[in-house]
Amino acid sequence: MRQTQDLAQLYQTDYLHWLDETVERLRSGQFEGLDWPNLIEELEAMGRNERNALKSNQRVLLTHLLKWCY
């Protein structure tokens, strides 16, 4: 439990170090010490960002196609 608390604190104080440590633990299969709440939050945010970027690119593409056709 202490490792999870340490990672949760690290998330608040040094995001890049938290990210490196989380990736290292995932690669080595040390799942029990992960900061699951923040990891899930980051993955959800990544998904939202990707969806928003896709929507934005679709709008730009559609706008250019409409300008080209008319």
C-alpha positions as CSV (number, residue, x, y, z in Angstrom):
1,M,0.0,0.0,0.0
2,R,2.9,2.3,0.7
3,Q,4.1,2.1,-2.9
4,T,0.7,3.2,-4.2
5,Q,0.6,6.1,-1.8
6,D,4.1,7.1,-2.9
7,L,3.1,7.0,-6.6
8,A,-0.1,9.0,-5.8
9,Q,2.0,11.7,-4.1
10,L,4.5,11.6,-7.0
11,Y,1.6,12.2,-9.4
12,Q,0.9,15.5,-7.6
13,T,4.5,16.7,-7.3
14,D,6.4,15.3,-10.3
15,Y,4.2,14.2,-13.2
16,L,7.0,13.1,-15.5
17,H,8.7,11.0,-12.8
18,W,5.3,9.5,-12.0
19,L,4.9,8.6,-15.6
20,D,8.3,7.1,-15.9
21,E,7.8,5.0,-12.8
22,T,4.4,3.9,-13.9
23,V,5.6,2.7,-17.3
24,E,8.5,0.9,-15.7
25,R,6.2,-0.9,-13.3
26,L,3.9,-1.9,-16.1
27,R,6.7,-3.2,-18.2
28,S,8.1,-5.3,-15.3
29,G,4.7,-6.6,-14.4
30,Q,4.5,-4.9,-10.9
31,F,0.8,-4.2,-11.1
32,E,0.1,-4.3,-7.4
33,G,2.1,-1.1,-6.7
34,L,0.4,1.0,-9.4
35,D,-1.5,4.2,-8.8
36,W,-4.6,2.9,-10.4
37,P,-6.9,6.0,-9.9
38,N,-4.5,8.4,-11.6
39,L,-3.5,5.9,-14.3
40,I,-7.2,5.4,-15.2
41,E,-7.8,9.2,-15.2
42,E,-4.8,9.7,-17.5
43,L,-6.0,7.0,-19.9
44,E,-9.5,8.5,-20.0
45,A,-8.0,12.0,-20.7
46,M,-5.9,10.6,-23.4
47,G,-8.9,9.1,-25.1
48,R,-10.9,12.3,-24.8
49,N,-8.0,14.3,-26.4
50,E,-7.7,11.8,-29.3
51,R,-11.4,12.0,-30.0
52,N,-11.4,15.8,-29.8
53,A,-8.4,16.0,-32.2
54,L,-10.1,13.7,-34.6
55,K,-13.3,15.8,-34.6
56,S,-11.3,18.9,-35.1
57,N,-9.4,17.4,-38.0
58,Q,-12.7,16.2,-39.6
59,R,-14.1,19.7,-39.3
60,V,-11.1,21.2,-41.0
61,L,-11.2,18.6,-43.8
62,L,-14.9,19.1,-44.3
63,T,-14.5,22.9,-44.4
64,H,-11.7,22.6,-47.0
65,L,-13.8,20.2,-49.1
66,L,-16.8,22.5,-49.0
67,K,-14.6,25.5,-50.1
68,W,-13.1,23.5,-52.9
69,C,-16.5,22.4,-54.2
70,Y,-18.0,25.8,-54.2
